[in-house]
């Protein structure tokens, strides 16, 4: 009887044996670009945008699995605007197209950890999910200042790969830093009332993601 009671006391709780749930607040900063532009309705357009700094933030809800060296997460992030500028000559004069892209994504993350006895844990992983691009395009005739705008929302498949490390600096608190490549799919401006449009075949970003994680017990 005594042996059975001692064994029961030594056994881990069911929740601990399965894993720990946690929440992470993340800040995203990166360098992004759009490529494979397909432009319609413009004469001799030229693009003035290249690599740009982007930023954003969001929240992850995840679980650390004890039986396997993995973590799984649901992540929601909004990244703030990427500016794409195109100019084109026309009978009205030189046209300026300023496109601002904001992106909201919901991703499933899988991280494989190299666990040891210390507080620092390196990991690698992948992510996949849904992204919505909120695109605003402003068309301006530079000679007269006449403006027209168009708003478009595009839903796309997004994916990424990453690597990083976490640091358990307190009982329930962990800091982490992750480099991540993100492919955010295609971006479209829609067709303006004046007939112009353009579409980027790929929107990609190299991100540094900083997170502060709280473990629930």
Order of alpha helices (4+ residues) and beta strands (2+ residues): alpha-alpha-beta-beta-beta-beta-beta-beta-beta-beta-beta-beta
